[in-house]
């Protein structure tokens, strides 16, 4: 039995469509893997932050140690002050102390 031209064209088109579907499926799988890795890393980062907060809260009342362990930079502190309300988390004295620390470090 011979396959006509139209049947050949249809078979080729079907194969192209199947190939495209497979490629898109692989792209989606890769995106999901990347997304899952990012979510896991975020959870790990949050856990480390909580451990750090626990450790500092348990053994120190020194805000300078907290800033050092966080690796907080002056630009980040300025951003936090502009976009968040640090007074809702920290005492006014702590905010003033952090400002003073960054002022001393930049002098």
C-alpha positions in Angstrom: 0.0 0.0 0.0 1.3 3.4 -1.0 1.0 6.5 1.1 -0.1 9.5 -0.8 1.5 13.0 -0.6 -1.1 14.4 1.7 -0.7 11.5 4.2 3.1 12.0 4.1 2.6 15.7 4.9 0.2 14.9 7.7 2.6 12.4 9.2 5.5 14.9 9.0 3.3 17.6 10.6 2.3 15.3 13.4 5.9 14.4 14.1 6.8 18.1 14.2 4.0 18.7 16.7 5.0 15.8 18.9 8.6 17.1 18.8 7.5 20.6 19.9 5.3 19.2 22.7 8.3 17.1 24.0 10.5 20.2 23.8 8.0 22.3 25.7 7.5 19.6 28.3 11.3 19.5 28.9 11.4 23.3 29.2 8.6 23.1 31.8 10.3 20.4 33.7 13.6 22.4 33.8 11.7 25.5 35.0 10.0 23.5 37.8 13.4 22.0 38.9 14.9 25.5 39.1 11.8 26.8 40.9 12.0 23.9 43.4 15.7 24.5 44.0 15.0 28.2 44.6 12.2 27.4 47.1 14.4 25.0 48.9 17.3 27.5 49.1 14.9 30.2 50.4 13.7 27.8 53.1 17.3 27.0 54.0 18.3 30.7 54.1 15.3 31.4 56.4 16.2 28.5 58.7 19.8 29.8 58.9 18.5 33.3 59.7 16.4 31.9 62.5 19.3 29.9 63.9 21.4 33.1 63.8 18.7 35.1 65.6 18.3 32.3 68.2 22.0 32.1 68.8 22.5 35.9 69.2 19.4 36.2 71.3 20.6 33.5 73.6 24.2 34.6 74.1 24.4 38.3 73.3 22.6 41.6 73.7 25.2 43.2 71.5 23.6 44.7 68.4 27.1 45.1 66.8 27.5 41.3 66.9 24.1 40.9 65.3 25.0 43.3 62.4 28.3 41.5 62.0 26.8 38.0 61.9 24.2 39.2 59.4 26.8 40.8 57.2 24.5 43.8 57.0 25.8 46.6 54.9 25.1 50.3 55.3 23.2 50.4 52.0 21.0 47.6 53.1 20.3 49.3 56.5 19.4 52.5 54.7 17.1 50.5 52.4 15.4 48.9 55.4 14.9 52.3 57.0 13.4 53.7 53.8 11.1 50.8 53.0 10.3 49.1 56.3 9.5 50.2 59.8 12.5 49.0 61.9 10.9 50.6 65.0 8.2 47.9 64.8 10.9 45.2 65.4 13.7 47.0 67.2 13.8 49.4 70.1 14.5 53.0 69.3 17.8 52.7 71.1 18.8 49.7 68.9 17.9 51.7 65.7 20.0 54.6 67.0 22.9 52.2 67.9 22.8 50.7 64.3 22.8 54.2 62.8 25.8 55.1 65.1 27.7 51.9 64.1 27.3 52.6 60.4 28.3 56.3 60.9 31.4 55.2 62.8 32.3 52.6 60.1 32.0 55.1 57.3 34.1 57.7 59.2 
